[in-house]
């Protein structure tokens, strides 16, 4: 959705177009937006073509009302602002399911990891991790997450090797409980690993390429 169209929707919504038809000229709208009359008319035409408003044209003015499609766009915008100003104890991330190399299963089956997961996260993870590929811009959210106090799973040693510490945050994926795991010494990857007591691919009927939404809780 183009930002200027969202701004136009906001302006006519503030004039009452969500509840009823408003009578306004393109000149008046142009003044409201600090744009030219031609630009305001073009924006209205775009909104009309996208089904976000309905218009009844008159000689000098027009009657405009926001449709259910336009209302849903504004509701999505409202939810985004809620995330910014109100829901400061959680972060939302979107991505798509991808296959890993099997390393997640190897790590989540280590006894010392399992004991700490059970003690600190209060669940035993199903073997393996659900790998979520996130967009480059979403990596900024992971940088923010790493600044918060995390549940630390401490490193340990076996006869063969050392297993590193990881940061964990309680999380949900499509309303299924679990946690994200962030290796402390790793670089910022575009793959987010999710653990859960459930076999998520089966429970959520997920396959590679499916889009999912994750809620990360910042106060553990």
C-alpha positions in Angstrom: 0.0 0.0 0.0 1.5 3.3 -1.1 2.1 5.7 1.9 0.4 8.7 0.2 -2.8 6.6 -0.2 -2.8 5.7 3.4 -2.3 9.3 4.3 -5.3 10.3 2.1 -7.4 7.6 3.8 -6.4 9.0 7.2 -7.4 12.5 6.2 -10.8 11.7 4.9 -11.4 9.3 7.8 -10.6 12.2 10.2 -13.3 14.2 8.4 -15.9 11.5 9.2 -15.8 9.3 6.1 -15.7 6.1 8.1 -19.2 6.7 9.5 -20.9 8.5 6.7 -20.5 10.2 3.3 -18.7 13.5 3.5 -19.0 16.4 1.1 -15.7 17.8 0.0 -14.0 19.2 -3.1 -10.6 18.2 -4.4 -9.4 21.7 -3.7 -10.3 21.4 0.0 -8.6 18.0 0.1 -5.5 19.4 -1.6 -5.3 22.2 1.0 -5.7 19.6 3.8 -2.7 17.6 2.3 -0.7 20.6 1.2 -0.8 19.2 -2.4 -2.1 20.5 -5.7 -5.7 19.9 -6.8 -4.5 17.6 -9.6 -2.5 15.5 -7.1 -5.5 15.2 -4.7 -7.8 14.2 -7.5 -5.3 11.5 -8.7 -5.1 10.1 -5.1 -8.8 9.9 -4.9 -9.0 8.2 -8.3 -6.5 5.6 -7.1 -8.4 4.9 -3.9 -11.6 4.6 -5.9 -10.1 2.1 -8.4 -8.7 0.0 -5.5 -12.2 -0.1 -4.0 -11.2 1.7 -0.8 -13.7 4.6 -1.2 -16.9 5.2 -3.0 -17.6 8.5 -4.7 -20.6 10.4 -6.0 -19.4 13.2 -8.2 -21.1 16.6 -8.2 -20.5 19.8 -10.0 -18.2 21.4 -7.5 -17.9 18.9 -4.7 -18.2 15.1 -4.3 -19.6 12.7 -1.7 -16.9 10.3 -0.4 -17.2 7.4 2.0 -14.6 4.8 3.0 -15.5 1.2 2.1 -14.8 -1.9 4.2 -11.6 -2.5 2.2 -10.4 1.0 3.1 -11.4 0.5 6.7 -9.4 -2.7 6.9 -6.3 -0.9 5.7 -6.7 1.7 8.4 -7.2 -1.0 11.0 -3.9 -2.6 10.0 -2.2 0.8 10.3 -3.7 1.2 13.7 -2.3 -2.2 14.8 1.1 -1.2 13.6 1.0 2.0 15.8 -0.2 -0.1 18.7 2.9 -2.3 18.3 5.1 0.9 18.4 3.5 2.7 21.3 1.6 0.2 23.4 2.8 -3.3 23.0 6.3 -2.5 24.0 6.7 -5.9 25.8 6.6 -7.9 22.5 7.8 -7.8 19.0 6.1 -9.2 15.9 8.1 -10.9 13.1 7.0 -12.4 9.9 8.8 -14.9 7.8 8.6 -18.2 5.8 9.3 -21.8 6.8 12.5 -23.3 5.4 14.4 -26.5 5.9 17.6 -26.6 7.9 20.6 -28.9 7.8 19.5 -31.1 10.7 21.7 -29.3 13.2 18.8 -28.1 15.3 17.8 -31.7 16.1 21.4 -32.5 17.1 21.5 -29.6 19.5 18.1 -30.0 21.0 18.8 -33.6 21.8 21.8 -32.8 24.0 21.0 -33.7 27.5 22.5 -30.6 29.1 20.5 -28.4 26.8 17.4 -30.3 27.5 17.8 -30.0 31.3 18.3 -26.2 31.1 15.3 -25.8 28.7 13.1 -27.7 31.1 14.3 -25.8 34.1 14.3 -22.3 32.5 11.7 -22.5 29.7 9.4 -25.0 31.5 9.2 -27.4 28.6 11.1 -30.1 26.9 11.5 -29.1 23.2 10.5 -31.5 20.4 13.7 -32.6 18.7 14.8 -30.1 16.1 14.0 -26.4 15.4 11.5 -24.8 13.1 13.6 -22.5 10.9 12.0 -19.3 9.8 13.6 -17.2 7.1 13.1 -13.5 7.7 13.5 -10.5 5.4 16.6 -8.4 5.7 14.6 -5.5 7.3 13.3 -7.8 10.0 16.9 -8.4 11.2 16.7 -4.9 12.8 14.0 -6.4 15.1 16.4 -9.2 16.1 19.0 -6.6 17.0 16.5 -4.9 19.2 15.5 -8.2 20.8 19.1 -9.0 21.7 19.3 -5.8 23.8 16.7 -7.1 26.2 17.3 -9.4 29.2 17.1 -13.0 27.9 16.8 -16.4 29.4 20.4 -17.7 29.2 21.1 -21.3 28.4 24.7 -21.7 29.6 27.5 -23.4 27.6 28.7 -26.9 28.6 31.4 -29.3 27.6 31.3 -32.9 26.6 34.2 -35.3 25.9 34.2 -34.2 22.3 33.4 -30.5 22.2 32.0 -27.3 23.8 28.4 -26.3 23.2 27.9 -22.6 23.3 25.5 -20.4 25.3 22.3 -19.3 23.8 19.7 -16.5 24.5 16.1 -17.6 24.7 12.9 -15.6 24.6 9.4 -17.0 25.1 7.5 -16.7 21.9 4.4 -17.9 20.0 4.1 -19.0 16.4 0.5 -19.0 15.1 -0.6 -19.2 18.8 1.6 -22.2 19.6 3.9 -21.8 22.6 7.6 -22.1 22.3 10.8 -19.9 22.3 13.3 -18.5 19.9 16.9 -19.4 20.4 19.7 -17.0 19.6 23.3 -18.3 19.8 25.3 -15.7 21.7 28.4 -15.9 19.5 26.7 -16.1 16.1 26.4 -13.3 13.6 23.0 -11.8 12.6 21.5 -14.5 10.4 18.3 -14.2 8.4 17.2 -17.6 9.8 15.3 -17.5 13.1 15.2 -20.8 15.1 12.1 -21.7 17.0 11.8 -24.5 19.6 8.5 -25.8 21.0 7.2 -28.8 23.0 5.1 -29.5 19.9 6.0 -30.9 16.5 5.1 -27.6 14.8 5.3 -28.8 11.1 2.6 -31.4 12.0 0.5 -29.4 14.4 0.3 -26.4 12.1 0.4 -28.3 8.9 3.5 -26.3 7.7 5.6 -26.9 4.7 8.6 -25.0 3.2 7.6 -21.6 1.9 4.6 -21.2 4.2 4.3 -17.7 5.7 4.1 -17.5 9.5 4.0 -14.8 12.2 5.9 -14.9 15.4 5.3 -13.0 18.6 8.4 -12.6 20.8 7.9 -11.7 24.4 10.6 -9.4 25.7 9.8 -9.7 29.5 10.8 -13.1 30.6 
